[in-house]
Amino acid sequence: MISRRGQGRRPGCAAAAAVFAIGMAGTTLPTPLYGLYRAELGFSELMVTVVFAAYAVGVITVLLLAGNVSDEVGRRPVLLCALGLSAASALCFVCEGGLPLLLLGRVLSGFAAGLFSGAATAAVLELAGPGHRARAGFAATAANMGGLGCGPLLSGLLAQYAPWPLTLPFLVHLVLLGVAAVLTWRLAETVEAPRRPRRLRPEGLRLPPEVRGVFAPSAVAAFAGFALLGLFTAVAPSFVGETLGVRNLAVSGAVVFTVFLGSTAGQALTGRLGVRRALPAGCLVLVAGLLLVATSLVVQSLPVLVAGAVCGGIGQGLAFRAGLTAVSDAAPPEHRGGTISAFFLAAYLGISLPVVGVGALSLSLGLRGAGLTFAGCVIAVAVCVGLYVLRRPPAVS
Protein backbone atom coordinates (compact mmCIF):
# COMPACT_ATOMS: atom_id res chain seq x y z
CA MET A 1 0.00 0.00 0.00
CA ILE A 2 1.15 3.53 -0.80
CA SER A 3 0.77 6.43 1.63
CA ARG A 4 0.99 10.14 0.82
CA ARG A 5 0.26 11.51 4.26
CA GLY A 6 2.02 14.75 5.06
CA GLN A 7 2.97 15.47 1.48
CA GLY A 8 1.64 19.00 1.65
CA ARG A 9 4.12 19.89 4.40
CA ARG A 10 7.13 18.18 2.85
CA PRO A 11 9.20 18.43 -0.35
CA GLY A 12 7.56 16.49 -3.16
CA CYS A 13 8.19 15.11 -6.62
CA ALA A 14 10.66 17.84 -7.70
CA ALA A 15 12.84 17.32 -4.62
CA ALA A 16 12.90 13.56 -5.14
CA ALA A 17 13.90 14.13 -8.77
CA ALA A 18 16.72 16.45 -7.65
CA VAL A 19 18.01 13.78 -5.25
CA PHE A 20 17.86 11.24 -8.09
CA ALA A 21 19.83 13.54 -10.42
CA ILE A 22 22.53 14.31 -7.83
CA GLY A 23 22.97 10.63 -7.06
CA MET A 24 23.25 9.60 -10.69
CA ALA A 25 25.68 12.42 -11.52
CA GLY A 26 28.24 10.79 -9.27
CA THR A 27 28.19 7.59 -11.31
CA THR A 28 29.56 9.35 -14.43
CA LEU A 29 31.94 11.84 -12.82
CA PRO A 30 35.05 9.75 -13.68
CA THR A 31 34.21 9.55 -17.42
CA PRO A 32 36.42 12.40 -18.73
CA LEU A 33 39.13 11.50 -16.21
CA TYR A 34 39.91 7.99 -17.45
CA GLY A 35 42.70 9.31 -19.68
CA LEU A 36 44.35 10.94 -16.65
CA TYR A 37 44.01 7.72 -14.68
CA ARG A 38 45.50 5.75 -17.60
CA ALA A 39 48.52 8.08 -17.67
CA GLU A 40 48.95 7.96 -13.89
CA LEU A 41 48.39 4.22 -13.37
CA GLY A 42 49.49 2.90 -16.77
CA PHE A 43 46.59 0.60 -17.68
CA SER A 44 45.09 -0.23 -21.08
CA GLU A 45 41.81 0.65 -22.80
CA LEU A 46 40.56 -2.81 -21.86
CA MET A 47 41.16 -1.98 -18.19
CA VAL A 48 39.15 1.24 -18.63
CA THR A 49 36.16 -0.84 -19.72
CA VAL A 50 36.78 -3.33 -16.89
CA VAL A 51 36.72 -0.45 -14.39
CA PHE A 52 33.49 0.73 -16.01
CA ALA A 53 32.08 -2.81 -15.88
CA ALA A 54 32.85 -2.95 -12.15
CA TYR A 55 30.26 -0.20 -11.79
CA ALA A 56 27.75 -2.17 -13.84
CA VAL A 57 28.43 -5.31 -11.79
CA GLY A 58 27.62 -3.32 -8.66
CA VAL A 59 24.36 -2.09 -10.19
CA ILE A 60 23.30 -5.54 -11.34
CA THR A 61 24.18 -7.15 -7.99
CA VAL A 62 21.98 -4.70 -6.09
CA LEU A 63 19.13 -5.00 -8.58
CA LEU A 64 19.21 -8.79 -8.24
CA LEU A 65 19.54 -8.95 -4.46
CA ALA A 66 17.72 -5.82 -3.32
CA GLY A 67 15.71 -4.58 -6.27
CA ASN A 68 12.47 -4.82 -4.31
CA VAL A 69 13.78 -3.70 -0.92
CA SER A 70 12.26 -0.20 -1.10
CA ASP A 71 8.82 -1.82 -1.49
CA GLU A 72 9.34 -3.30 1.97
CA VAL A 73 11.46 -0.89 4.03
CA GLY A 74 10.30 2.33 2.36
CA ARG A 75 11.75 4.72 -0.20
CA ARG A 76 13.51 7.14 2.16
CA PRO A 77 15.79 4.64 3.97
CA VAL A 78 16.90 3.17 0.65
CA LEU A 79 17.61 6.62 -0.81
CA LEU A 80 19.65 7.59 2.26
CA CYS A 81 21.63 4.36 1.97
CA ALA A 82 22.27 5.08 -1.71
CA LEU A 83 23.52 8.57 -0.88
CA GLY A 84 25.87 7.09 1.72
CA LEU A 85 27.29 4.67 -0.82
CA SER A 86 27.75 7.54 -3.28
CA ALA A 87 29.70 9.45 -0.65
CA ALA A 88 31.88 6.41 0.07
CA SER A 89 32.56 6.07 -3.66
CA ALA A 90 33.58 9.73 -3.91
CA LEU A 91 35.96 9.32 -0.97
CA CYS A 92 37.66 6.40 -2.75
CA PHE A 93 38.43 8.70 -5.68
CA VAL A 94 39.51 11.56 -3.40
CA CYS A 95 42.08 9.26 -1.77
CA GLU A 96 43.60 8.39 -5.19
CA GLY A 97 44.93 5.08 -3.92
CA GLY A 98 45.59 3.39 -7.25
CA LEU A 99 43.64 0.81 -9.23
CA PRO A 100 42.18 -1.14 -6.23
CA LEU A 101 40.53 1.99 -4.79
CA LEU A 102 39.42 2.97 -8.30
CA LEU A 103 37.67 -0.37 -8.71
CA LEU A 104 36.18 -0.20 -5.20
CA GLY A 105 34.89 3.30 -5.87
CA ARG A 106 33.18 2.16 -9.07
CA VAL A 107 31.61 -0.87 -7.37
CA LEU A 108 30.25 1.33 -4.57
CA SER A 109 28.95 3.75 -7.18
CA GLY A 110 27.20 0.83 -8.85
CA PHE A 111 25.61 -0.21 -5.56
CA ALA A 112 24.28 3.33 -5.16
CA ALA A 113 22.94 3.48 -8.73
CA GLY A 114 21.19 0.14 -8.28
CA LEU A 115 19.37 1.43 -5.21
CA PHE A 116 18.54 4.76 -6.84
CA SER A 117 17.15 3.16 -10.00
CA GLY A 118 14.18 1.47 -8.37
CA ALA A 119 13.63 3.50 -5.20
CA ALA A 120 14.07 7.01 -6.62
CA THR A 121 11.98 6.30 -9.72
CA ALA A 122 9.17 4.90 -7.57
CA ALA A 123 9.42 7.82 -5.12
CA VAL A 124 9.15 10.43 -7.88
CA LEU A 125 6.12 8.68 -9.39
CA GLU A 126 4.35 8.26 -6.06
CA LEU A 127 5.04 11.73 -4.68
CA ALA A 128 3.48 13.28 -7.77
CA GLY A 129 0.07 11.95 -6.81
CA PRO A 130 -2.85 10.99 -9.04
CA GLY A 131 -3.42 13.00 -12.20
CA HIS A 132 0.27 13.81 -12.69
CA ARG A 133 1.60 10.38 -13.68
CA ALA A 134 2.85 11.40 -17.14
CA ARG A 135 4.66 14.47 -15.83
CA ALA A 136 6.19 12.45 -13.00
CA GLY A 137 7.33 9.76 -15.42
CA PHE A 138 9.21 12.39 -17.41
CA ALA A 139 10.64 13.91 -14.21
CA ALA A 140 11.99 10.51 -13.12
CA THR A 141 13.60 9.55 -16.41
CA ALA A 142 14.88 13.09 -17.04
CA ALA A 143 16.44 13.16 -13.56
CA ASN A 144 18.13 9.84 -14.30
CA MET A 145 19.50 10.81 -17.72
CA GLY A 146 20.09 14.46 -16.79
CA GLY A 147 22.10 13.44 -13.75
CA LEU A 148 24.15 10.98 -15.78
CA GLY A 149 24.85 13.70 -18.34
CA CYS A 150 25.77 16.40 -15.85
CA GLY A 151 28.42 14.19 -14.20
CA PRO A 152 30.94 14.20 -17.10
CA LEU A 153 30.13 17.81 -17.98
CA LEU A 154 30.93 18.95 -14.44
CA SER A 155 34.08 16.87 -14.03
CA GLY A 156 35.36 17.75 -17.51
CA LEU A 157 35.05 21.48 -16.86
CA LEU A 158 36.65 21.24 -13.42
CA ALA A 159 39.46 18.95 -14.59
CA GLN A 160 40.31 21.21 -17.53
CA TYR A 161 40.02 24.63 -15.94
CA ALA A 162 40.33 24.21 -12.14
CA PRO A 163 43.05 22.81 -9.85
CA TRP A 164 43.20 19.23 -8.55
CA PRO A 165 41.60 17.59 -11.62
CA LEU A 166 41.37 14.14 -10.00
CA THR A 167 40.06 15.41 -6.67
CA LEU A 168 37.95 18.56 -6.99
CA PRO A 169 35.06 16.98 -8.97
CA PHE A 170 34.48 14.47 -6.17
CA LEU A 171 34.75 17.09 -3.42
CA VAL A 172 32.06 19.14 -5.19
CA HIS A 173 29.90 16.05 -5.48
CA LEU A 174 30.26 15.34 -1.76
CA VAL A 175 28.79 18.79 -1.05
CA LEU A 176 25.89 18.08 -3.42
CA LEU A 177 25.29 14.75 -1.69
CA GLY A 178 24.97 16.57 1.62
CA VAL A 179 22.24 18.76 0.12
CA ALA A 180 20.53 15.66 -1.29
CA ALA A 181 20.63 13.96 2.12
CA VAL A 182 18.81 16.90 3.72
CA LEU A 183 16.15 16.82 0.98
CA THR A 184 15.73 13.07 1.36
CA TRP A 185 15.34 13.30 5.13
CA ARG A 186 12.42 15.68 4.61
CA LEU A 187 10.65 13.66 1.90
CA ALA A 188 7.31 12.06 2.71
CA GLU A 189 7.44 8.27 2.94
CA THR A 190 5.17 6.76 0.28
CA VAL A 191 5.18 3.15 1.51
CA GLU A 192 2.21 2.63 3.84
CA ALA A 193 3.67 0.11 6.29
CA PRO A 194 7.46 -0.11 6.00
CA ARG A 195 8.89 -3.26 7.53
CA ARG A 196 12.20 -4.97 7.90
CA PRO A 197 12.85 -7.29 4.93
CA ARG A 198 12.96 -11.00 5.71
CA ARG A 199 16.05 -11.55 3.57
CA LEU A 200 17.71 -10.40 0.37
CA ARG A 201 16.73 -12.77 -2.39
CA PRO A 202 17.13 -12.83 -6.18
CA GLU A 203 13.56 -14.07 -6.58
CA GLY A 204 12.39 -10.64 -5.42
CA LEU A 205 12.68 -9.57 -9.07
CA ARG A 206 10.08 -12.03 -10.32
CA LEU A 207 7.72 -10.21 -12.62
CA PRO A 208 4.06 -10.01 -11.63
CA PRO A 209 1.75 -11.44 -14.32
CA GLU A 210 0.38 -7.97 -15.13
CA VAL A 211 3.66 -6.75 -16.68
CA ARG A 212 4.84 -9.78 -18.62
CA GLY A 213 3.16 -8.74 -21.86
CA VAL A 214 4.97 -5.38 -22.03
CA PHE A 215 8.23 -6.24 -20.27
CA ALA A 216 10.18 -8.15 -22.94
CA PRO A 217 10.09 -5.62 -25.81
CA SER A 218 10.54 -2.73 -23.39
CA ALA A 219 13.53 -4.34 -21.70
CA VAL A 220 15.30 -5.30 -24.94
CA ALA A 221 14.84 -1.77 -26.28
CA ALA A 222 16.33 -0.45 -23.02
CA PHE A 223 19.26 -2.88 -23.45
CA ALA A 224 20.05 -1.50 -26.91
CA GLY A 225 19.70 2.13 -25.84
CA PHE A 226 21.85 1.72 -22.75
CA ALA A 227 24.51 0.00 -24.87
CA LEU A 228 24.91 3.31 -26.70
CA LEU A 229 25.08 5.19 -23.38
CA GLY A 230 27.70 2.73 -22.17
CA LEU A 231 29.84 3.32 -25.25
CA PHE A 232 29.83 7.09 -24.69
CA THR A 233 30.28 6.87 -20.93
CA ALA A 234 33.15 4.38 -20.98
CA VAL A 235 35.19 4.99 -24.12
CA ALA A 236 33.94 8.13 -25.93
CA PRO A 237 36.68 10.30 -24.33
CA SER A 238 39.26 7.88 -25.75
CA PHE A 239 37.60 8.08 -29.17
CA VAL A 240 37.64 11.87 -28.97
CA GLY A 241 41.27 12.02 -27.83
CA GLU A 242 42.92 9.23 -29.81
CA THR A 243 40.82 8.89 -32.96
CA LEU A 244 39.72 12.52 -33.39
CA GLY A 245 42.75 14.19 -31.78
CA VAL A 246 40.81 16.43 -29.34
CA ARG A 247 42.55 16.44 -25.94
CA ASN A 248 40.44 19.01 -24.08
CA LEU A 249 38.73 17.29 -21.14
CA ALA A 250 35.88 19.79 -21.11
CA VAL A 251 35.14 18.91 -24.73
CA SER A 252 35.21 15.19 -23.90
CA GLY A 253 32.77 15.75 -21.04
CA ALA A 254 30.53 17.88 -23.26
CA VAL A 255 30.43 15.18 -25.96
CA VAL A 256 29.26 12.64 -23.39
CA PHE A 257 26.77 15.20 -22.07
CA THR A 258 25.19 15.55 -25.53
CA VAL A 259 24.04 11.93 -25.64
CA PHE A 260 22.24 12.35 -22.32
CA LEU A 261 20.87 15.72 -23.43
CA GLY A 262 19.46 13.97 -26.50
CA SER A 263 18.01 11.29 -24.23
CA THR A 264 16.21 13.91 -22.14
CA ALA A 265 14.83 15.51 -25.31
CA GLY A 266 13.62 12.11 -26.51
CA GLN A 267 11.85 11.53 -23.22
CA ALA A 268 10.08 14.87 -23.58
CA LEU A 269 8.78 13.75 -27.00
CA THR A 270 7.47 10.46 -25.66
CA GLY A 271 4.46 12.07 -24.03
CA ARG A 272 3.38 13.51 -27.37
CA LEU A 273 3.84 10.31 -29.34
CA GLY A 274 2.43 7.90 -26.77
CA VAL A 275 4.03 4.65 -25.64
CA ARG A 276 2.78 2.54 -28.54
CA ARG A 277 4.44 4.80 -31.13
CA ALA A 278 7.42 6.02 -29.09
CA LEU A 279 8.87 2.56 -28.48
CA PRO A 280 9.34 1.57 -32.17
CA ALA A 281 10.19 5.14 -33.16
CA GLY A 282 12.90 5.24 -30.50
CA CYS A 283 14.49 2.07 -31.81
CA LEU A 284 14.58 3.39 -35.37
CA VAL A 285 15.99 6.81 -34.35
CA LEU A 286 18.60 4.95 -32.27
CA VAL A 287 19.66 3.10 -35.41
CA ALA A 288 20.10 6.44 -37.23
CA GLY A 289 22.25 7.72 -34.38
CA LEU A 290 24.44 4.62 -34.41
CA LEU A 291 24.95 5.00 -38.16
CA LEU A 292 26.14 8.56 -37.57
CA VAL A 293 28.50 7.42 -34.81
CA ALA A 294 29.97 4.78 -37.13
CA THR A 295 30.34 7.39 -39.89
CA SER A 296 32.17 9.74 -37.51
CA LEU A 297 34.74 7.04 -36.83
CA VAL A 298 35.27 6.42 -40.54
CA VAL A 299 35.62 10.10 -41.53
CA GLN A 300 37.14 11.18 -38.18
CA SER A 301 34.70 14.03 -37.63
CA LEU A 302 33.81 15.46 -34.22
CA PRO A 303 30.64 17.25 -35.48
CA VAL A 304 29.33 13.98 -36.95
CA LEU A 305 30.06 12.22 -33.65
CA VAL A 306 28.11 14.89 -31.75
CA ALA A 307 25.24 14.58 -34.24
CA GLY A 308 25.26 10.83 -33.68
CA ALA A 309 25.26 11.33 -29.92
CA VAL A 310 22.25 13.67 -30.06
CA CYS A 311 20.32 11.50 -32.54
CA GLY A 312 21.11 8.26 -30.72
CA GLY A 313 20.29 9.88 -27.39
CA ILE A 314 16.88 10.98 -28.69
CA GLY A 315 16.17 7.42 -29.81
CA GLN A 316 17.32 6.00 -26.51
CA GLY A 317 15.20 8.52 -24.60
CA LEU A 318 12.07 7.74 -26.62
CA ALA A 319 12.43 4.00 -26.13
CA PHE A 320 13.55 4.24 -22.52
CA ARG A 321 10.71 6.42 -21.26
CA ALA A 322 8.13 4.51 -23.30
CA GLY A 323 9.36 1.20 -21.91
CA LEU A 324 9.60 2.44 -18.34
CA THR A 325 6.13 3.99 -18.53
CA ALA A 326 4.61 0.79 -19.92
CA VAL A 327 6.27 -1.36 -17.28
CA SER A 328 5.59 0.91 -14.28
CA ASP A 329 1.96 1.51 -15.27
CA ALA A 330 1.33 -2.22 -15.63
CA ALA A 331 2.94 -3.08 -12.26
CA PRO A 332 0.77 -3.25 -9.13
CA PRO A 333 1.84 -0.67 -6.50
CA GLU A 334 3.13 -3.27 -4.04
CA HIS A 335 5.56 -4.63 -6.68
CA ARG A 336 6.40 -1.40 -8.51
CA GLY A 337 9.89 -0.92 -7.05
CA GLY A 338 10.92 -4.50 -7.82
CA THR A 339 9.44 -4.39 -11.33
CA ILE A 340 11.24 -1.13 -12.15
CA SER A 341 14.47 -2.64 -10.81
CA ALA A 342 14.03 -5.64 -13.14
CA PHE A 343 13.66 -3.21 -16.05
CA PHE A 344 16.86 -1.42 -15.02
CA LEU A 345 18.61 -4.78 -14.70
CA ALA A 346 18.05 -5.39 -18.42
CA ALA A 347 19.23 -1.85 -19.17
CA TYR A 348 22.44 -2.20 -17.17
CA LEU A 349 23.27 -5.49 -18.82
CA GLY A 350 23.24 -3.41 -22.00
CA ILE A 351 25.48 -0.74 -20.52
CA SER A 352 28.13 -3.25 -19.38
CA LEU A 353 28.50 -6.34 -21.55
CA PRO A 354 28.86 -4.67 -24.98
CA VAL A 355 31.27 -2.06 -23.61
CA VAL A 356 33.66 -4.67 -22.22
CA GLY A 357 33.50 -6.29 -25.65
CA VAL A 358 34.59 -2.99 -27.19
CA GLY A 359 37.54 -2.83 -24.80
CA ALA A 360 38.60 -6.38 -25.66
CA LEU A 361 38.23 -5.82 -29.41
CA SER A 362 40.23 -2.58 -29.20
CA LEU A 363 43.35 -4.63 -28.36
CA SER A 364 43.28 -6.28 -31.78
CA LEU A 365 41.15 -3.98 -33.95
CA GLY A 366 41.93 -0.60 -32.40
CA LEU A 367 39.33 1.80 -31.07
CA ARG A 368 37.93 2.61 -34.49
CA GLY A 369 37.48 -1.02 -35.52
CA ALA A 370 36.01 -1.94 -32.16
CA GLY A 371 33.60 1.00 -32.33
CA LEU A 372 32.42 0.03 -35.82
CA THR A 373 31.87 -3.57 -34.72
CA PHE A 374 29.92 -2.38 -31.69
CA ALA A 375 27.75 -0.09 -33.82
CA GLY A 376 26.90 -2.91 -36.21
CA CYS A 377 25.86 -5.29 -33.42
CA VAL A 378 23.66 -2.76 -31.60
CA ILE A 379 22.08 -1.66 -34.89
CA ALA A 380 21.05 -5.26 -35.51
CA VAL A 381 19.45 -5.53 -32.06
CA ALA A 382 17.66 -2.18 -32.36
CA VAL A 383 16.30 -3.00 -35.84
CA CYS A 384 14.93 -6.34 -34.65
CA VAL A 385 13.23 -4.80 -31.61
CA GLY A 386 11.87 -1.89 -33.63
CA LEU A 387 10.33 -4.18 -36.23
CA TYR A 388 8.89 -6.44 -33.54
CA VAL A 389 7.14 -3.63 -31.65
CA LEU A 390 5.88 -2.16 -34.91
CA ARG A 391 4.08 -5.44 -35.58
CA ARG A 392 3.14 -6.09 -31.94
CA PRO A 393 3.00 -2.80 -30.03
CA PRO A 394 2.89 -3.15 -26.23
CA ALA A 395 -0.59 -3.28 -24.75
CA VAL A 396 -0.71 -0.29 -22.39
CA SER A 397 -3.55 1.33 -20.51
C-alpha positions in Angstrom: 0.0 0.0 0.0 1.2 3.5 -0.8 0.8 6.4 1.6 1.0 10.1 0.8 0.3 11.5 4.3 2.0 14.7 5.1 3.0 15.5 1.5 1.6 19.0 1.7 4.1 19.9 4.4 7.1 18.2 2.8 9.2 18.4 -0.3 7.6 16.5 -3.2 8.2 15.1 -6.6 10.7 17.8 -7.7 12.8 17.3 -4.6 12.9 13.6 -5.1 13.9 14.1 -8.8 16.7 16.4 -7.6 18.0 13.8 -5.2 17.9 11.2 -8.1 19.8 13.5 -10.4 22.5 14.3 -7.8 23.0 10.6 -7.1 23.2 9.6 -10.7 25.7 12.4 -11.5 28.2 10.8 -9.3 28.2 7.6 -11.3 29.6 9.3 -14.4 31.9 11.8 -12.8 35.1 9.8 -13.7 34.2 9.5 -17.4 36.4 12.4 -18.7 39.1 11.5 -16.2 39.9 8.0 -17.5 42.7 9.3 -19.7 44.3 10.9 -16.7 44.0 7.7 -14.7 45.5 5.8 -17.6 48.5 8.1 -17.7 48.9 8.0 -13.9 48.4 4.2 -13.4 49.5 2.9 -16.8 46.6 0.6 -17.7 45.1 -0.2 -21.1 41.8 0.7 -22.8 40.6 -2.8 -21.9 41.2 -2.0 -18.2 39.2 1.2 -18.6 36.2 -0.8 -19.7 36.8 -3.3 -16.9 36.7 -0.5 -14.4 33.5 0.7 -16.0 32.1 -2.8 -15.9 32.9 -3.0 -12.2 30.3 -0.2 -11.8 27.7 -2.2 -13.8 28.4 -5.3 -11.8 27.6 -3.3 -8.7 24.4 -2.1 -10.2 23.3 -5.5 -11.3 24.2 -7.1 -8.0 22.0 -4.7 -6.1 19.1 -5.0 -8.6 19.2 -8.8 -8.2 19.5 -9.0 -4.5 17.7 -5.8 -3.3 15.7 -4.6 -6.3 12.5 -4.8 -4.3 13.8 -3.7 -0.9 12.3 -0.2 -1.1 8.8 -1.8 -1.5 9.3 -3.3 2.0 11.5 -0.9 4.0 10.3 2.3 2.4 11.8 4.7 -0.2 13.5 7.1 2.2 15.8 4.6 4.0 16.9 3.2 0.6 17.6 6.6 -0.8 19.7 7.6 2.3 21.6 4.4 2.0 22.3 5.1 -1.7 23.5 8.6 -0.9 25.9 7.1 1.7 27.3 4.7 -0.8 27.8 7.5 -3.3 29.7 9.5 -0.6 31.9 6.4 0.1 32.6 6.1 -3.7 33.6 9.7 -3.9 36.0 9.3 -1.0 37.7 6.4 -2.7 38.4 8.7 -5.7 39.5 11.6 -3.4 42.1 9.3 -1.8 43.6 8.4 -5.2 44.9 5.1 -3.9 45.6 3.4 -7.3 43.6 0.8 -9.2 42.2 -1.1 -6.2 40.5 2.0 -4.8 39.4 3.0 -8.3 37.7 -0.4 -8.7 36.2 -0.2 -5.2 34.9 3.3 -5.9 33.2 2.2 -9.1 31.6 -0.9 -7.4 30.2 1.3 -4.6 28.9 3.8 -7.2 27.2 0.8 -8.9 25.6 -0.2 -5.6 24.3 3.3 -5.2 22.9 3.5 -8.7 21.2 0.1 -8.3 19.4 1.4 -5.2 18.5 4.8 -6.8 17.1 3.2 -10.0 14.2 1.5 -8.4 13.6 3.5 -5.2 14.1 7.0 -6.6 12.0 6.3 -9.7 9.2 4.9 -7.6 9.4 7.8 -5.1 9.2 10.4 -7.9 6.1 8.7 -9.4 4.4 8.3 -6.1 5.0 11.7 -4.7 3.5 13.3 -7.8 0.1 12.0 -6.8 -2.8 11.0 -9.0 -3.4 13.0 -12.2 0.3 13.8 -12.7 1.6 10.4 -13.7 2.8 11.4 -17.1 4.7 14.5 -15.8 6.2 12.4 -13.0 7.3 9.8 -15.4 9.2 12.4 -17.4 10.6 13.9 -14.2 12.0 10.5 -13.1 13.6 9.5 -16.4 14.9 13.1 -17.0 16.4 13.2 -13.6 18.1 9.8 -14.3 19.5 10.8 -17.7 20.1 14.5 -16.8 22.1 13.4 -13.7 24.1 11.0 -15.8 24.8 13.7 -18.3 25.8 16.4 -15.9 28.4 14.2 -14.2 30.9 14.2 -17.1 30.1 17.8 -18.0 30.9 19.0 -14.4 34.1 16.9 -14.0 35.4 17.7 -17.5 35.0 21.5 -16.9 36.7 21.2 -13.4 39.5 18.9 -14.6 40.3 21.2 -17.5 40.0 24.6 -15.9 40.3 24.2 -12.1 43.1 22.8 -9.8 43.2 19.2 -8.5 41.6 17.6 -11.6 41.4 14.1 -10.0 40.1 15.4 -6.7 37.9 18.6 -7.0 35.1 17.0 -9.0 34.5 14.5 -6.2 34.7 17.1 -3.4 32.1 19.1 -5.2 29.9 16.1 -5.5 30.3 15.3 -1.8 28.8 18.8 -1.0 25.9 18.1 -3.4 25.3 14.7 -1.7 25.0 16.6 1.6 22.2 18.8 0.1 20.5 15.7 -1.3 20.6 14.0 2.1 18.8 16.9 3.7 16.2 16.8 1.0 15.7 13.1 1.4 15.3 13.3 5.1 12.4 15.7 4.6 10.6 13.7 1.9 7.3 12.1 2.7 7.4 8.3 2.9 5.2 6.8 0.3 5.2 3.1 1.5 2.2 2.6 3.8 3.7 0.1 6.3 7.5 -0.1 6.0 8.9 -3.3 7.5 12.2 -5.0 7.9 12.9 -7.3 4.9 13.0 -11.0 5.7 16.1 -11.6 3.6 17.7 -10.4 0.4 16.7 -12.8 -2.4 17.1 -12.8 -6.2 13.6 -14.1 -6.6 12.4 -10.6 -5.4 12.7 -9.6 -9.1 10.1 -12.0 -10.3 7.7 -10.2 -12.6 4.1 -10.0 -11.6 1.7 -11.4 -14.3 0.4 -8.0 -15.1 3.7 -6.7 -16.7 4.8 -9.8 -18.6 3.2 -8.7 -21.9 5.0 -5.4 -22.0 8.2 -6.2 -20.3 10.2 -8.2 -22.9 10.1 -5.6 -25.8 10.5 -2.7 -23.4 13.5 -4.3 -21.7 15.3 -5.3 -24.9 14.8 -1.8 -26.3 16.3 -0.5 -23.0 19.3 -2.9 -23.5 20.0 -1.5 -26.9 19.7 2.1 -25.8 21.8 1.7 -22.8 24.5 0.0 -24.9 24.9 3.3 -26.7 25.1 5.2 -23.4 27.7 2.7 -22.2 29.8 3.3 -25.2 29.8 7.1 -24.7 30.3 6.9 -20.9 33.2 4.4 -21.0 35.2 5.0 -24.1 33.9 8.1 -25.9 36.7 10.3 -24.3 39.3 7.9 -25.7 37.6 8.1 -29.2 37.6 11.9 -29.0 41.3 12.0 -27.8 42.9 9.2 -29.8 40.8 8.9 -33.0 39.7 12.5 -33.4 42.8 14.2 -31.8 40.8 16.4 -29.3 42.6 16.4 -25.9 40.4 19.0 -24.1 38.7 17.3 -21.1 35.9 19.8 -21.1 35.1 18.9 -24.7 35.2 15.2 -23.9 32.8 15.8 -21.0 30.5 17.9 -23.3 30.4 15.2 -26.0 29.3 12.6 -23.4 26.8 15.2 -22.1 25.2 15.6 -25.5 24.0 11.9 -25.6 22.2 12.4 -22.3 20.9 15.7 -23.4 19.5 14.0 -26.5 18.0 11.3 -24.2 16.2 13.9 -22.1 14.8 15.5 -25.3 13.6 12.1 -26.5 11.9 11.5 -23.2 10.1 14.9 -23.6 8.8 13.8 -27.0 7.5 10.5 -25.7 4.5 12.1 -24.0 3.4 13.5 -27.4 3.8 10.3 -29.3 2.4 7.9 -26.8 4.0 4.7 -25.6 2.8 2.5 -28.5 4.4 4.8 -31.1 7.4 6.0 -29.1 8.9 2.6 -28.5 9.3 1.6 -32.2 10.2 5.1 -33.2 12.9 5.2 -30.5 14.5 2.1 -31.8 14.6 3.4 -35.4 16.0 6.8 -34.3 18.6 4.9 -32.3 19.7 3.1 -35.4 20.1 6.4 -37.2 22.3 7.7 -34.4 24.4 4.6 -34.4 24.9 5.0 -38.2 26.1 8.6 -37.6 28.5 7.4 -34.8 30.0 4.8 -37.1 30.3 7.4 -39.9 32.2 9.7 -37.5 34.7 7.0 -36.8 35.3 6.4 -40.5 35.6 10.1 -41.5 37.1 11.2 -38.2 34.7 14.0 -37.6 33.8 15.5 -34.2 30.6 17.3 -35.5 29.3 14.0 -36.9 30.1 12.2 -33.6 28.1 14.9 -31.7 25.2 14.6 -34.2 25.3 10.8 -33.7 25.3 11.3 -29.9 22.2 13.7 -30.1 20.3 11.5 -32.5 21.1 8.3 -30.7 20.3 9.9 -27.4 16.9 11.0 -28.7 16.2 7.4 -29.8 17.3 6.0 -26.5 15.2 8.5 -24.6 12.1 7.7 -26.6 12.4 4.0 -26.1 13.6 4.2 -22.5 10.7 6.4 -21.3 8.1 4.5 -23.3 9.4 1.2 -21.9 9.6 2.4 -18.3 6.1 4.0 -18.5 4.6 0.8 -19.9 6.3 -1.4 -17.3 5.6 0.9 -14.3 2.0 1.5 -15.3 1.3 -2.2 -15.6 2.9 -3.1 -12.3 0.8 -3.3 -9.1 1.8 -0.7 -6.5 3.1 -3.3 -4.0 5.6 -4.6 -6.7 6.4 -1.4 -8.5 9.9 -0.9 -7.1 10.9 -4.5 -7.8 9.4 -4.4 -11.3 11.2 -1.1 -12.2 14.5 -2.6 -10.8 14.0 -5.6 -13.1 13.7 -3.2 -16.0 16.9 -1.4 -15.0 18.6 -4.8 -14.7 18.1 -5.4 -18.4 19.2 -1.9 -19.2 22.4 -2.2 -17.2 23.3 -5.5 -18.8 23.2 -3.4 -22.0 25.5 -0.7 -20.5 28.1 -3.2 -19.4 28.5 -6.3 -21.6 28.9 -4.7 -25.0 31.3 -2.1 -23.6 33.7 -4.7 -22.2 33.5 -6.3 -25.7 34.6 -3.0 -27.2 37.5 -2.8 -24.8 38.6 -6.4 -25.7 38.2 -5.8 -29.4 40.2 -2.6 -29.2 43.3 -4.6 -28.4 43.3 -6.3 -31.8 41.1 -4.0 -33.9 41.9 -0.6 -32.4 39.3 1.8 -31.1 37.9 2.6 -34.5 37.5 -1.0 -35.5 36.0 -1.9 -32.2 33.6 1.0 -32.3 32.4 0.0 -35.8 31.9 -3.6 -34.7 29.9 -2.4 -31.7 27.7 -0.1 -33.8 26.9 -2.9 -36.2 25.9 -5.3 -33.4 23.7 -2.8 -31.6 22.1 -1.7 -34.9 21.0 -5.3 -35.5 19.5 -5.5 -32.1 17.7 -2.2 -32.4 16.3 -3.0 -35.8 14.9 -6.3 -34.6 13.2 -4.8 -31.6 11.9 -1.9 -33.6 10.3 -4.2 -36.2 8.9 -6.4 -33.5 7.1 -3.6 -31.7 5.9 -2.2 -34.9 4.1 -5.4 -35.6 3.1 -6.1 -31.9 3.0 -2.8 -30.0 2.9 -3.1 -26.2 -0.6 -3.3 -24.7 -0.7 -0.3 -22.4 -3.5 1.3 -20.5 
